[in-house]
Structures are given as structure tokens and as C-alpha cells.
Amino acid sequence: MAAMSDNPINQGWDIKITGPNNEVENLLQLKATTTASHVKEAINNYPEIDVVTLSDLQGQLSSINSITS
């Protein structure tokens, strides 16, 4: 099950994915921006949380080692 955070300015994550026993399987942070620095900051601050962003930024983010296609 996936659920949005109740807080629109939640620290770290926006979507929580839980498993069948209500355990946290994954956290996602959404970045609807064309500014690569916002995405890089999120990755640096919360390296354990996946960041989902616009495909427009793909070329701009290639310098970050943890990004894969």
C-alpha cells in the first residue's frame, strides 16, 4: 500500500510504501522541479530515501554517483 504524507512539508519523504504486515517497505521523495540543486540537496540530506523527479533533469543529475537509469 502506498500513502502520501499527511504533512505537505514532511521532512525527507512524501510517499510511504508499506508491506502486508504494515512494515515500511520504501520511502519516496517527490521533486517536481527543474532545478537540479533541489534534487541534489534531497539526495545528500536523505541518501536512504529514493527521489522521484522530472525526466527533464536526467542529464543535469548525471554527476551524482548514486543515480541510475
KOLDO-975827 format. One record per atom (N, C-alpha, C): x, y, z; residue in one letter; atom name. Coordinates in steps of 0.001 Angstrom, whole numbers, plus 500000, padded with zeros to 6 digits. Each point is the difference from the previous one (the first is absolute). Example, Ala and Ser with C-alpha at 12.3 -4.5 7.8 and 13.67 -1.06 7.14 Angstrom:
! residues 2
+--------+--------+--------+----+----+
:     px :     py :     pz : aa : at :
+--------+--------+--------+----+----+
: 513190 : 494310 : 507800 :  a :  N :
: 499110 : 501190 : 500000 :  a : CA :
: 500900 : 501200 : 500000 :  a :  C :
: 499650 : 501050 : 499280 :  s :  N :
: 500820 : 501190 : 500060 :  s : CA :
: 499230 : 501090 : 500730 :  s :  C :
+--------+--------+--------+----+----+
END
This chain:
! residues 69
+--------+--------+--------+----+----+
:     px :     py :     pz : aa : at :
+--------+--------+--------+----+----+
: 500841 : 498837 : 500000 :  m :  N :
: 499159 : 501163 : 500000 :  m : CA :
: 500892 : 501234 : 500000 :  m :  C :
: 499610 : 500983 : 499257 :  a :  N :
: 500727 : 501267 : 499963 :  a : CA :
: 499119 : 501094 : 500590 :  a :  C :
: 500616 : 500892 : 500768 :  a :  N :
: 499256 : 501090 : 500622 :  a : CA :
: 500834 : 501269 : 499965 :  a :  C :
: 499340 : 501096 : 499718 :  m :  N :
: 500646 : 501317 : 500051 :  m : CA :
: 500115 : 500430 : 501460 :  m :  C :
: 501025 : 500787 : 500272 :  s :  N :
: 500150 : 500582 : 501326 :  s : CA :
: 498828 : 500949 : 500263 :  s :  C :
: 499558 : 500060 : 501241 :  d :  N :
: 498942 : 500942 : 500374 :  d : CA :
: 500500 : 501430 : 500025 :  d :  C :
: 501311 : 500163 : 500092 :  n :  N :
: 500626 : 501313 : 500105 :  n : CA :
: 500622 : 500373 : 498644 :  n :  C :
: 499534 : 501069 : 499346 :  p :  N :
: 500548 : 500358 : 498687 :  p : CA :
: 501464 : 500433 : 500027 :  p :  C :
: 500527 : 500303 : 501171 :  i :  N :
: 501420 : 500365 : 500103 :  i : CA :
: 500738 : 499004 : 500901 :  i :  C :
: 499613 : 498740 : 499891 :  n :  N :
: 500612 : 498933 : 500788 :  n : CA :
: 501506 : 499931 : 499726 :  n :  C :
: 500775 : 499807 : 501024 :  q :  N :
: 501450 : 499888 : 499857 :  q : CA :
: 500380 : 498652 : 499410 :  q :  C :
: 500650 : 500001 : 498858 :  g :  N :
: 500578 : 498782 : 499456 :  g : CA :
: 499164 : 499267 : 498978 :  g :  C :
: 498732 : 499687 : 500303 :  w :  N :
: 499235 : 499173 : 499085 :  w : CA :
: 498603 : 500562 : 499761 :  w :  C :
: 499448 : 499635 : 498840 :  d :  N :
: 498645 : 500412 : 499625 :  d : CA :
: 499057 : 498805 : 499878 :  d :  C :
: 500534 : 498842 : 499589 :  i :  N :
: 499195 : 498795 : 499837 :  i : CA :
: 500641 : 498866 : 500789 :  i :  C :
: 499163 : 499296 : 500774 :  k :  N :
: 500463 : 498836 : 500768 :  k : CA :
: 499329 : 498760 : 499413 :  k :  C :
: 500810 : 499017 : 499678 :  i :  N :
: 499496 : 498736 : 499493 :  i : CA :
: 500147 : 498966 : 501111 :  i :  C :
: 498872 : 499382 : 500370 :  t :  N :
: 500015 : 499014 : 501076 :  t : CA :
: 499687 : 498611 : 499457 :  t :  C :
: 500515 : 499001 : 500689 :  g :  N :
: 499802 : 498613 : 499621 :  g : CA :
: 498748 : 499405 : 500619 :  g :  C :
: 499808 : 498703 : 499835 :  p :  N :
: 498783 : 499336 : 500476 :  p : CA :
: 499837 : 500002 : 501520 :  p :  C :
: 501088 : 500140 : 500730 :  n :  N :
: 499932 : 500055 : 501461 :  n : CA :
: 500148 : 501431 : 500509 :  n :  C :
: 499723 : 500970 : 499130 :  n :  N :
: 500065 : 501432 : 500316 :  n : CA :
: 501419 : 500483 : 500275 :  n :  C :
: 501023 : 499236 : 499575 :  e :  N :
: 501387 : 500434 : 500151 :  e : CA :
: 500353 : 500946 : 498833 :  e :  C :
: 500887 : 500946 : 500277 :  v :  N :
: 500422 : 500947 : 498964 :  v : CA :
: 500926 : 499275 : 499032 :  v :  C :
: 499585 : 499921 : 498748 :  e :  N :
: 500794 : 499368 : 498948 :  e : CA :
: 500908 : 501013 : 499313 :  e :  C :
: 499482 : 501211 : 499796 :  n :  N :
: 500759 : 501010 : 499271 :  n : CA :
: 499420 : 501373 : 500297 :  n :  C :
: 500872 : 501015 : 499930 :  l :  N :
: 499584 : 501392 : 500104 :  l : CA :
: 500437 : 500704 : 498725 :  l :  C :
: 499161 : 500900 : 499517 :  l :  N :
: 500314 : 500764 : 498800 :  l : CA :
: 499849 : 501488 : 500281 :  l :  C :
: 500870 : 500776 : 499399 :  q :  N :
: 499887 : 501448 : 500050 :  q : CA :
: 499737 : 500476 : 498576 :  q :  C :
: 498975 : 500813 : 499823 :  l :  N :
: 499639 : 500513 : 498689 :  l : CA :
: 500573 : 501396 : 499819 :  l :  C :
: 500611 : 500236 : 498848 :  k :  N :
: 500543 : 501314 : 499686 :  k : CA :
: 499512 : 500419 : 498616 :  k :  C :
: 498991 : 500851 : 499968 :  a :  N :
: 499478 : 500531 : 498733 :  a : CA :
: 500661 : 501352 : 499759 :  a :  C :
: 501248 : 499951 : 499595 :  t :  N :
: 500794 : 501203 : 499809 :  t : CA :
: 500894 : 499834 : 498785 :  t :  C :
: 500417 : 501091 : 499429 :  t :  N :
: 500990 : 499950 : 498919 :  t : CA :
: 501358 : 500475 : 500501 :  t :  C :
: 500128 : 500135 : 501303 :  t :  N :
: 501242 : 500436 : 500624 :  t : CA :
: 500735 : 498795 : 500578 :  t :  C :
: 501104 : 499642 : 499385 :  a :  N :
: 500754 : 498817 : 500420 :  a : CA :
: 500508 : 500118 : 501434 :  a :  C :
: 500288 : 501194 : 500458 :  s :  N :
: 500537 : 500161 : 501352 :  s : CA :
: 499015 : 499549 : 501074 :  s :  C :
: 498693 : 500136 : 499765 :  h :  N :
: 498997 : 499532 : 500966 :  h : CA :
: 500044 : 498479 : 500126 :  h :  C :
: 500172 : 499333 : 498873 :  v :  N :
: 500057 : 498545 : 500002 :  v : CA :
: 501298 : 499523 : 500647 :  v :  C :
: 501107 : 500631 : 499663 :  k :  N :
: 501291 : 499635 : 500593 :  k : CA :
: 499979 : 500185 : 501511 :  k :  C :
: 499376 : 501075 : 500467 :  e :  N :
: 499901 : 500254 : 501438 :  e : CA :
: 499198 : 498888 : 500686 :  e :  C :
: 498899 : 499585 : 499383 :  a :  N :
: 499181 : 498923 : 500571 :  a : CA :
: 500794 : 498700 : 500074 :  a :  C :
: 500757 : 499699 : 498955 :  i :  N :
: 500811 : 498774 : 499990 :  i : CA :
: 501089 : 500058 : 501063 :  i :  C :
: 500616 : 501157 : 500167 :  n :  N :
: 501043 : 500151 : 501016 :  n : CA :
: 499431 : 499933 : 501415 :  n :  C :
: 498838 : 500620 : 500222 :  n :  N :
: 499408 : 500039 : 501339 :  n : CA :
: 499366 : 498678 : 500414 :  n :  C :
: 499451 : 499273 : 499032 :  y :  N :
: 499292 : 498748 : 500298 :  y : CA :
: 500445 : 498915 : 499021 :  y :  C :
: 501241 : 499557 : 500083 :  p :  N :
: 500516 : 499036 : 499017 :  p : CA :
: 499272 : 498657 : 500008 :  p :  C :
: 499309 : 499689 : 501076 :  e :  N :
: 499279 : 498729 : 500091 :  e : CA :
: 498608 : 500064 : 499379 :  e :  C :
: 499572 : 501187 : 499562 :  i :  N :
: 498665 : 500189 : 499424 :  i : CA :
: 500134 : 500257 : 498503 :  i :  C :
: 499261 : 499234 : 499200 :  d :  N :
: 500013 : 500195 : 498550 :  d : CA :
: 499295 : 501298 : 499642 :  d :  C :
: 500548 : 500700 : 499004 :  v :  N :
: 499426 : 501254 : 499528 :  v : CA :
: 499432 : 499781 : 498606 :  v :  C :
: 498754 : 500407 : 499817 :  v :  N :
: 499334 : 499919 : 498707 :  v : CA :
: 499877 : 501425 : 499477 :  v :  C :
: 500455 : 500205 : 498755 :  t :  N :
: 500005 : 501352 : 499455 :  t : CA :
: 499580 : 499984 : 498533 :  t :  C :
: 500017 : 501156 : 499404 :  l :  N :
: 499633 : 500147 : 498603 :  l : CA :
: 501095 : 499444 : 499096 :  l :  C :
: 499612 : 499399 : 498901 :  s :  N :
: 500994 : 499467 : 499061 :  s : CA :
: 500842 : 501115 : 499388 :  s :  C :
: 499519 : 501235 : 500051 :  d :  N :
: 500748 : 501153 : 499475 :  d : CA :
: 501362 : 500157 : 500664 :  d :  C :
: 500153 : 499499 : 501220 :  l :  N :
: 501235 : 500182 : 500762 :  l : CA :
: 501024 : 498896 : 499784 :  l :  C :
: 499670 : 498972 : 499273 :  q :  N :
: 500876 : 498833 : 499895 :  q : CA :
: 501429 : 500370 : 499608 :  q :  C :
: 500197 : 500794 : 498994 :  g :  N :
: 501342 : 500382 : 499571 :  g : CA :
: 500725 : 500862 : 501014 :  g :  C :
: 499274 : 500809 : 500749 :  q :  N :
: 500594 : 500891 : 500979 :  q : CA :
: 500454 : 499259 : 501247 :  q :  C :
: 499470 : 498838 : 500252 :  l :  N :
: 500298 : 499258 : 501229 :  l : CA :
: 501001 : 498888 : 499813 :  l :  C :
: 500529 : 499853 : 498824 :  s :  N :
: 500894 : 498886 : 499713 :  s : CA :
: 501290 : 500040 : 500813 :  s :  C :
: 500334 : 501120 : 500584 :  s :  N :
: 501228 : 500106 : 500778 :  s : CA :
: 499876 : 499381 : 501399 :  s :  C :
: 498782 : 499638 : 500408 :  i :  N :
: 499803 : 499397 : 501316 :  i : CA :
: 500191 : 498493 : 499861 :  i :  C :
: 500914 : 499447 : 500756 :  n :  N :
: 500363 : 498580 : 499886 :  n : CA :
: 498846 : 499056 : 500303 :  n :  C :
: 499073 : 500388 : 500864 :  s :  N :
: 498956 : 499070 : 500407 :  s : CA :
: 498832 : 499944 : 499027 :  s :  C :
: 500024 : 500781 : 498945 :  i :  N :
: 498870 : 500024 : 499067 :  i : CA :
: 500215 : 498938 : 498921 :  i :  C :
: 498967 : 499192 : 499788 :  t :  N :
: 500003 : 499020 : 498935 :  t : CA :
: 498750 : 500179 : 499158 :  t :  C :
: 500056 : 499548 : 498775 :  s :  N :
: 498833 : 500124 : 499110 :  s : CA :
: 499042 : 498861 : 500237 :  s :  C :
+--------+--------+--------+----+----+
END
